[in-house]
Amino acid sequence: NFLGRFSDDVSLCLLYSACDVVVVPSFQESFGQTASEAMACGTPVVAFAVTGLLDIVDHKVNGYLAKAYDPVDLAKGIDWVLASPNPEALRKEAREKVLLEFRSEIVASKYVQLYKEIIEGEKG
């Protein structure tokens, strides 16, 4: 069902939070903004185990990483999440992953550290 377009943070958060699973069947993702947004709202993600999604989804911890471009395994992942005996644990792990690794303060700190290393490397 097409629900329309959502552009404000509150509507997106409500939508993601209402889902049992978000499926990201991308062939290529540089980062996976949709996956990280869903997980920030505590929604597990099922995706192909490729590119940037490998950095976001932890297989069978906060979602499911299907074999690359295998729709049968993608469907298996959806079933795995929906049949989870402890969906709240998946939701908690999804949110914690984003909070621990992708909050703006953490990402900014990593950039500062990288810039310091580059500057020091140029001096040395």
CNS distance restraints for C-alpha pairs under 8 A (distance, minus, plus):
assign (resid   6 and name CA) (resid  11 and name CA) 6.31 0.50 0.50
assign (resid   6 and name CA) (resid  12 and name CA) 6.10 0.50 0.50
assign (resid   7 and name CA) (resid  11 and name CA) 7.38 0.50 0.50
assign (resid   7 and name CA) (resid  12 and name CA) 6.99 0.50 0.50
assign (resid   8 and name CA) (resid  12 and name CA) 6.35 0.50 0.50
assign (resid   9 and name CA) (resid  13 and name CA) 5.99 0.50 0.50
assign (resid  10 and name CA) (resid  14 and name CA) 6.18 0.50 0.50
assign (resid  11 and name CA) (resid  15 and name CA) 6.12 0.50 0.50
assign (resid  12 and name CA) (resid  16 and name CA) 6.09 0.50 0.50
assign (resid  13 and name CA) (resid  17 and name CA) 5.92 0.50 0.50
assign (resid  13 and name CA) (resid  38 and name CA) 7.84 0.50 0.50
assign (resid  13 and name CA) (resid  41 and name CA) 6.10 0.50 0.50
assign (resid  14 and name CA) (resid  18 and name CA) 6.13 0.50 0.50
assign (resid  15 and name CA) (resid  19 and name CA) 6.76 0.50 0.50
assign (resid  16 and name CA) (resid  22 and name CA) 7.71 0.50 0.50
assign (resid  16 and name CA) (resid  37 and name CA) 7.80 0.50 0.50
assign (resid  16 and name CA) (resid  38 and name CA) 5.36 0.50 0.50
assign (resid  16 and name CA) (resid  41 and name CA) 6.14 0.50 0.50
assign (resid  16 and name CA) (resid  43 and name CA) 6.56 0.50 0.50
assign (resid  17 and name CA) (resid  38 and name CA) 7.47 0.50 0.50
assign (resid  17 and name CA) (resid  41 and name CA) 5.43 0.50 0.50
assign (resid  17 and name CA) (resid  42 and name CA) 6.53 0.50 0.50
assign (resid  17 and name CA) (resid  43 and name CA) 6.23 0.50 0.50
assign (resid  19 and name CA) (resid  43 and name CA) 6.64 0.50 0.50
assign (resid  20 and name CA) (resid  43 and name CA) 6.36 0.50 0.50
assign (resid  20 and name CA) (resid  44 and name CA) 7.24 0.50 0.50
assign (resid  20 and name CA) (resid  82 and name CA) 6.97 0.50 0.50
assign (resid  21 and name CA) (resid  43 and name CA) 5.77 0.50 0.50
assign (resid  21 and name CA) (resid  44 and name CA) 5.21 0.50 0.50
assign (resid  21 and name CA) (resid  45 and name CA) 5.72 0.50 0.50
assign (resid  21 and name CA) (resid  46 and name CA) 7.14 0.50 0.50
assign (resid  21 and name CA) (resid  78 and name CA) 7.31 0.50 0.50
assign (resid  21 and name CA) (resid  81 and name CA) 6.97 0.50 0.50
assign (resid  21 and name CA) (resid  82 and name CA) 7.36 0.50 0.50
assign (resid  22 and name CA) (resid  35 and name CA) 7.38 0.50 0.50
assign (resid  22 and name CA) (resid  38 and name CA) 6.79 0.50 0.50
assign (resid  22 and name CA) (resid  43 and name CA) 6.78 0.50 0.50
assign (resid  22 and name CA) (resid  44 and name CA) 6.40 0.50 0.50
assign (resid  22 and name CA) (resid  45 and name CA) 4.85 0.50 0.50
assign (resid  22 and name CA) (resid  46 and name CA) 6.29 0.50 0.50
assign (resid  23 and name CA) (resid  45 and name CA) 5.75 0.50 0.50
assign (resid  23 and name CA) (resid  46 and name CA) 4.78 0.50 0.50
assign (resid  23 and name CA) (resid  47 and name CA) 5.91 0.50 0.50
assign (resid  23 and name CA) (resid  78 and name CA) 7.57 0.50 0.50
assign (resid  24 and name CA) (resid  34 and name CA) 7.59 0.50 0.50
assign (resid  24 and name CA) (resid  35 and name CA) 6.78 0.50 0.50
assign (resid  24 and name CA) (resid  45 and name CA) 7.07 0.50 0.50
assign (resid  24 and name CA) (resid  46 and name CA) 6.17 0.50 0.50
assign (resid  24 and name CA) (resid  47 and name CA) 4.80 0.50 0.50
assign (resid  24 and name CA) (resid  48 and name CA) 7.42 0.50 0.50
assign (resid  25 and name CA) (resid  46 and name CA) 7.81 0.50 0.50
assign (resid  25 and name CA) (resid  47 and name CA) 5.36 0.50 0.50
assign (resid  25 and name CA) (resid  48 and name CA) 6.03 0.50 0.50
assign (resid  25 and name CA) (resid  69 and name CA) 8.00 0.50 0.50
assign (resid  25 and name CA) (resid  74 and name CA) 7.85 0.50 0.50
assign (resid  26 and name CA) (resid  47 and name CA) 7.27 0.50 0.50
assign (resid  26 and name CA) (resid  48 and name CA) 6.93 0.50 0.50
assign (resid  27 and name CA) (resid  48 and name CA) 7.40 0.50 0.50
assign (resid  27 and name CA) (resid  50 and name CA) 7.30 0.50 0.50
assign (resid  27 and name CA) (resid  69 and name CA) 6.89 0.50 0.50
assign (resid  28 and name CA) (resid  50 and name CA) 6.86 0.50 0.50
assign (resid  28 and name CA) (resid  51 and name CA) 6.12 0.50 0.50
assign (resid  28 and name CA) (resid  52 and name CA) 7.77 0.50 0.50
assign (resid  29 and name CA) (resid  50 and name CA) 7.71 0.50 0.50
assign (resid  29 and name CA) (resid  51 and name CA) 5.75 0.50 0.50
assign (resid  29 and name CA) (resid  52 and name CA) 5.29 0.50 0.50
assign (resid  29 and name CA) (resid  53 and name CA) 6.66 0.50 0.50
assign (resid  30 and name CA) (resid  51 and name CA) 6.39 0.50 0.50
assign (resid  30 and name CA) (resid  52 and name CA) 4.96 0.50 0.50
assign (resid  30 and name CA) (resid  53 and name CA) 7.99 0.50 0.50
assign (resid  31 and name CA) (resid  51 and name CA) 7.60 0.50 0.50
assign (resid  31 and name CA) (resid  52 and name CA) 4.30 0.50 0.50
assign (resid  31 and name CA) (resid  53 and name CA) 6.40 0.50 0.50
assign (resid  31 and name CA) (resid  55 and name CA) 7.86 0.50 0.50
assign (resid  31 and name CA) (resid  56 and name CA) 7.99 0.50 0.50
assign (resid  32 and name CA) (resid  36 and name CA) 6.29 0.50 0.50
assign (resid  32 and name CA) (resid  52 and name CA) 6.00 0.50 0.50
assign (resid  32 and name CA) (resid  53 and name CA) 5.75 0.50 0.50
assign (resid  32 and name CA) (resid  56 and name CA) 7.47 0.50 0.50
assign (resid  33 and name CA) (resid  37 and name CA) 6.02 0.50 0.50
assign (resid  34 and name CA) (resid  38 and name CA) 6.14 0.50 0.50
assign (resid  35 and name CA) (resid  39 and name CA) 6.17 0.50 0.50
assign (resid  35 and name CA) (resid  45 and name CA) 6.25 0.50 0.50
assign (resid  35 and name CA) (resid  53 and name CA) 7.61 0.50 0.50
assign (resid  35 and name CA) (resid  56 and name CA) 7.34 0.50 0.50
assign (resid  35 and name CA) (resid  57 and name CA) 7.91 0.50 0.50
assign (resid  36 and name CA) (resid  40 and name CA) 6.00 0.50 0.50
assign (resid  36 and name CA) (resid  56 and name CA) 6.66 0.50 0.50
assign (resid  36 and name CA) (resid  98 and name CA) 6.57 0.50 0.50
assign (resid  37 and name CA) (resid  41 and name CA) 6.54 0.50 0.50
assign (resid  38 and name CA) (resid  42 and name CA) 6.56 0.50 0.50
assign (resid  38 and name CA) (resid  43 and name CA) 5.25 0.50 0.50
assign (resid  38 and name CA) (resid  44 and name CA) 7.17 0.50 0.50
assign (resid  38 and name CA) (resid  45 and name CA) 7.26 0.50 0.50
assign (resid  39 and name CA) (resid  43 and name CA) 4.84 0.50 0.50
assign (resid  39 and name CA) (resid  44 and name CA) 5.89 0.50 0.50
assign (resid  39 and name CA) (resid  45 and name CA) 6.95 0.50 0.50
assign (resid  39 and name CA) (resid  62 and name CA) 7.99 0.50 0.50
assign (resid  39 and name CA) (resid  91 and name CA) 7.54 0.50 0.50
assign (resid  39 and name CA) (resid  94 and name CA) 4.74 0.50 0.50
assign (resid  39 and name CA) (resid  95 and name CA) 5.20 0.50 0.50
assign (resid  39 and name CA) (resid  97 and name CA) 7.74 0.50 0.50
assign (resid  39 and name CA) (resid  98 and name CA) 6.59 0.50 0.50
assign (resid  40 and name CA) (resid  94 and name CA) 6.78 0.50 0.50
assign (resid  40 and name CA) (resid  95 and name CA) 4.68 0.50 0.50
assign (resid  40 and name CA) (resid  96 and name CA) 7.77 0.50 0.50
assign (resid  40 and name CA) (resid  98 and name CA) 5.60 0.50 0.50
assign (resid  40 and name CA) (resid  99 and name CA) 7.19 0.50 0.50
assign (resid  41 and name CA) (resid  95 and name CA) 6.24 0.50 0.50
assign (resid  42 and name CA) (resid  90 and name CA) 7.93 0.50 0.50
assign (resid  42 and name CA) (resid  91 and name CA) 4.43 0.50 0.50
assign (resid  42 and name CA) (resid  92 and name CA) 6.08 0.50 0.50
assign (resid  42 and name CA) (resid  93 and name CA) 7.70 0.50 0.50
assign (resid  42 and name CA) (resid  94 and name CA) 5.38 0.50 0.50
assign (resid  42 and name CA) (resid  95 and name CA) 4.63 0.50 0.50
assign (resid  43 and name CA) (resid  90 and name CA) 7.76 0.50 0.50
assign (resid  43 and name CA) (resid  91 and name CA) 5.33 0.50 0.50
assign (resid  43 and name CA) (resid  94 and name CA) 6.38 0.50 0.50
assign (resid  43 and name CA) (resid  95 and name CA) 7.52 0.50 0.50
assign (resid  44 and name CA) (resid  62 and name CA) 5.43 0.50 0.50
assign (resid  44 and name CA) (resid  63 and name CA) 4.71 0.50 0.50
assign (resid  44 and name CA) (resid  64 and name CA) 7.98 0.50 0.50
assign (resid  44 and name CA) (resid  81 and name CA) 7.39 0.50 0.50
assign (resid  44 and name CA) (resid  90 and name CA) 6.18 0.50 0.50
assign (resid  44 and name CA) (resid  91 and name CA) 5.86 0.50 0.50
assign (resid  44 and name CA) (resid  94 and name CA) 5.78 0.50 0.50
assign (resid  45 and name CA) (resid  57 and name CA) 6.89 0.50 0.50
assign (resid  45 and name CA) (resid  62 and name CA) 7.05 0.50 0.50
assign (resid  45 and name CA) (resid  63 and name CA) 4.65 0.50 0.50
assign (resid  45 and name CA) (resid  64 and name CA) 6.43 0.50 0.50
assign (resid  46 and name CA) (resid  57 and name CA) 7.98 0.50 0.50
assign (resid  46 and name CA) (resid  63 and name CA) 5.50 0.50 0.50
assign (resid  46 and name CA) (resid  64 and name CA) 4.70 0.50 0.50
assign (resid  46 and name CA) (resid  65 and name CA) 5.96 0.50 0.50
assign (resid  46 and name CA) (resid  66 and name CA) 7.25 0.50 0.50
assign (resid  46 and name CA) (resid  74 and name CA) 6.97 0.50 0.50
assign (resid  46 and name CA) (resid  77 and name CA) 6.04 0.50 0.50
assign (resid  46 and name CA) (resid  78 and name CA) 6.29 0.50 0.50
assign (resid  46 and name CA) (resid  81 and name CA) 7.96 0.50 0.50
assign (resid  47 and name CA) (resid  53 and name CA) 7.15 0.50 0.50
assign (resid  47 and name CA) (resid  57 and name CA) 7.93 0.50 0.50
assign (resid  47 and name CA) (resid  64 and name CA) 6.49 0.50 0.50
assign (resid  47 and name CA) (resid  65 and name CA) 5.20 0.50 0.50
assign (resid  47 and name CA) (resid  66 and name CA) 5.99 0.50 0.50
assign (resid  47 and name CA) (resid  74 and name CA) 6.83 0.50 0.50
assign (resid  48 and name CA) (resid  53 and name CA) 7.47 0.50 0.50
assign (resid  48 and name CA) (resid  65 and name CA) 5.33 0.50 0.50
assign (resid  48 and name CA) (resid  66 and name CA) 4.65 0.50 0.50
assign (resid  48 and name CA) (resid  67 and name CA) 5.90 0.50 0.50
assign (resid  48 and name CA) (resid  68 and name CA) 5.03 0.50 0.50
assign (resid  48 and name CA) (resid  69 and name CA) 6.24 0.50 0.50
assign (resid  48 and name CA) (resid  70 and name CA) 7.68 0.50 0.50
assign (resid  48 and name CA) (resid  74 and name CA) 6.94 0.50 0.50
assign (resid  49 and name CA) (resid  53 and name CA) 6.53 0.50 0.50
assign (resid  49 and name CA) (resid  54 and name CA) 5.74 0.50 0.50
assign (resid  49 and name CA) (resid  65 and name CA) 4.87 0.50 0.50
assign (resid  49 and name CA) (resid  66 and name CA) 5.56 0.50 0.50
assign (resid  49 and name CA) (resid  67 and name CA) 5.77 0.50 0.50
assign (resid  49 and name CA) (resid  68 and name CA) 5.37 0.50 0.50
assign (resid  50 and name CA) (resid  54 and name CA) 5.91 0.50 0.50
assign (resid  50 and name CA) (resid  68 and name CA) 6.16 0.50 0.50
assign (resid  51 and name CA) (resid  55 and name CA) 7.96 0.50 0.50
assign (resid  52 and name CA) (resid  56 and name CA) 7.00 0.50 0.50
assign (resid  53 and name CA) (resid  57 and name CA) 6.00 0.50 0.50
assign (resid  54 and name CA) (resid  58 and name CA) 7.34 0.50 0.50
assign (resid  54 and name CA) (resid  65 and name CA) 7.78 0.50 0.50
assign (resid  56 and name CA) (resid  97 and name CA) 7.75 0.50 0.50
assign (resid  56 and name CA) (resid  98 and name CA) 7.91 0.50 0.50
assign (resid  57 and name CA) (resid  61 and name CA) 7.97 0.50 0.50
assign (resid  57 and name CA) (resid  62 and name CA) 6.32 0.50 0.50
assign (resid  57 and name CA) (resid  63 and name CA) 5.99 0.50 0.50
assign (resid  57 and name CA) (resid  64 and name CA) 7.00 0.50 0.50
assign (resid  57 and name CA) (resid  65 and name CA) 6.91 0.50 0.50
assign (resid  57 and name CA) (resid  94 and name CA) 7.99 0.50 0.50
assign (resid  58 and name CA) (resid  62 and name CA) 5.70 0.50 0.50
assign (resid  58 and name CA) (resid  63 and name CA) 6.33 0.50 0.50
assign (resid  58 and name CA) (resid  64 and name CA) 7.04 0.50 0.50
assign (resid  58 and name CA) (resid  65 and name CA) 7.37 0.50 0.50
assign (resid  59 and name CA) (resid  63 and name CA) 5.77 0.50 0.50
assign (resid  59 and name CA) (resid  64 and name CA) 4.68 0.50 0.50
assign (resid  59 and name CA) (resid  65 and name CA) 5.23 0.50 0.50
assign (resid  60 and name CA) (resid  64 and name CA) 5.19 0.50 0.50
assign (resid  60 and name CA) (resid  65 and name CA) 7.69 0.50 0.50
assign (resid  61 and name CA) (resid  90 and name CA) 6.37 0.50 0.50
assign (resid  61 and name CA) (resid  93 and name CA) 6.59 0.50 0.50
assign (resid  61 and name CA) (resid  94 and name CA) 7.82 0.50 0.50
assign (resid  62 and name CA) (resid  90 and name CA) 4.88 0.50 0.50
assign (resid  62 and name CA) (resid  91 and name CA) 6.78 0.50 0.50
assign (resid  62 and name CA) (resid  92 and name CA) 7.87 0.50 0.50
assign (resid  62 and name CA) (resid  93 and name CA) 5.12 0.50 0.50
assign (resid  62 and name CA) (resid  94 and name CA) 4.57 0.50 0.50
assign (resid  62 and name CA) (resid  97 and name CA) 7.88 0.50 0.50
assign (resid  63 and name CA) (resid  77 and name CA) 7.97 0.50 0.50
assign (resid  63 and name CA) (resid  81 and name CA) 6.80 0.50 0.50
assign (resid  63 and name CA) (resid  90 and name CA) 6.91 0.50 0.50
assign (resid  63 and name CA) (resid  94 and name CA) 7.35 0.50 0.50
assign (resid  64 and name CA) (resid  77 and name CA) 5.40 0.50 0.50
assign (resid  64 and name CA) (resid  78 and name CA) 7.75 0.50 0.50
assign (resid  64 and name CA) (resid  80 and name CA) 7.76 0.50 0.50
assign (resid  64 and name CA) (resid  81 and name CA) 7.38 0.50 0.50
assign (resid  65 and name CA) (resid  74 and name CA) 7.75 0.50 0.50
assign (resid  65 and name CA) (resid  77 and name CA) 7.19 0.50 0.50
assign (resid  66 and name CA) (resid  70 and name CA) 6.88 0.50 0.50
assign (resid  66 and name CA) (resid  73 and name CA) 5.25 0.50 0.50
assign (resid  66 and name CA) (resid  74 and name CA) 5.09 0.50 0.50
assign (resid  66 and name CA) (resid  76 and name CA) 7.99 0.50 0.50
assign (resid  66 and name CA) (resid  77 and name CA) 6.43 0.50 0.50
assign (resid  67 and name CA) (resid  73 and name CA) 6.21 0.50 0.50
assign (resid  67 and name CA) (resid  74 and name CA) 7.46 0.50 0.50
assign (resid  70 and name CA) (resid  74 and name CA) 6.27 0.50 0.50
assign (resid  71 and name CA) (resid  75 and name CA) 6.13 0.50 0.50
assign (resid  72 and name CA) (resid  76 and name CA) 6.23 0.50 0.50
assign (resid  73 and name CA) (resid  77 and name CA) 6.13 0.50 0.50
assign (resid  74 and name CA) (resid  78 and name CA) 6.43 0.50 0.50
assign (resid  75 and name CA) (resid  79 and name CA) 6.28 0.50 0.50
assign (resid  76 and name CA) (resid  80 and name CA) 6.04 0.50 0.50
assign (resid  77 and name CA) (resid  81 and name CA) 6.26 0.50 0.50
assign (resid  78 and name CA) (resid  82 and name CA) 6.18 0.50 0.50
assign (resid  79 and name CA) (resid  83 and name CA) 5.87 0.50 0.50
assign (resid  80 and name CA) (resid  84 and name CA) 6.03 0.50 0.50
assign (resid  81 and name CA) (resid  87 and name CA) 7.44 0.50 0.50
assign (resid  82 and name CA) (resid  87 and name CA) 7.80 0.50 0.50
assign (resid  86 and name CA) (resid  90 and name CA) 6.95 0.50 0.50
assign (resid  87 and name CA) (resid  91 and name CA) 6.27 0.50 0.50
assign (resid  88 and name CA) (resid  92 and name CA) 6.05 0.50 0.50
assign (resid  89 and name CA) (resid  93 and name CA) 6.07 0.50 0.50
assign (resid  90 and name CA) (resid  94 and name CA) 6.08 0.50 0.50
assign (resid  91 and name CA) (resid  95 and name CA) 6.37 0.50 0.50
assign (resid  92 and name CA) (resid  96 and name CA) 6.10 0.50 0.50
assign (resid  93 and name CA) (resid  97 and name CA) 6.06 0.50 0.50
assign (resid  94 and name CA) (resid  98 and name CA) 6.77 0.50 0.50
assign (resid  95 and name CA) (resid  99 and name CA) 6.28 0.50 0.50
assign (resid  96 and name CA) (resid 100 and name CA) 5.92 0.50 0.50
assign (resid  97 and name CA) (resid 101 and name CA) 6.05 0.50 0.50
assign (resid  97 and name CA) (resid 102 and name CA) 7.74 0.50 0.50
assign (resid  98 and name CA) (resid 102 and name CA) 5.00 0.50 0.50
assign (resid  98 and name CA) (resid 103 and name CA) 6.61 0.50 0.50
assign (resid  99 and name CA) (resid 103 and name CA) 5.43 0.50 0.50
assign (resid 100 and name CA) (resid 106 and name CA) 7.82 0.50 0.50
assign (resid 101 and name CA) (resid 106 and name CA) 6.58 0.50 0.50
assign (resid 101 and name CA) (resid 107 and name CA) 7.47 0.50 0.50
assign (resid 102 and name CA) (resid 106 and name CA) 6.31 0.50 0.50
assign (resid 102 and name CA) (resid 107 and name CA) 5.99 0.50 0.50
assign (resid 103 and name CA) (resid 107 and name CA) 6.33 0.50 0.50
assign (resid 104 and name CA) (resid 108 and name CA) 5.91 0.50 0.50
assign (resid 105 and name CA) (resid 109 and name CA) 6.09 0.50 0.50
assign (resid 106 and name CA) (resid 110 and name CA) 6.30 0.50 0.50
assign (resid 107 and name CA) (resid 111 and name CA) 6.37 0.50 0.50
assign (resid 108 and name CA) (resid 112 and name CA) 6.26 0.50 0.50
assign (resid 109 and name CA) (resid 113 and name CA) 6.19 0.50 0.50
assign (resid 110 and name CA) (resid 114 and name CA) 6.15 0.50 0.50
assign (resid 111 and name CA) (resid 115 and name CA) 6.14 0.50 0.50
assign (resid 112 and name CA) (resid 116 and name CA) 6.17 0.50 0.50
assign (resid 113 and name CA) (resid 117 and name CA) 6.23 0.50 0.50
assign (resid 114 and name CA) (resid 118 and name CA) 6.24 0.50 0.50
assign (resid 115 and name CA) (resid 119 and name CA) 6.11 0.50 0.50
assign (resid 116 and name CA) (resid 120 and name CA) 6.04 0.50 0.50
assign (resid 117 and name CA) (resid 121 and name CA) 5.98 0.50 0.50
assign (resid 118 and name CA) (resid 122 and name CA) 6.31 0.50 0.50
assign (resid 119 and name CA) (resid 123 and name CA) 6.43 0.50 0.50
assign (resid 120 and name CA) (resid 124 and name CA) 6.15 0.50 0.50
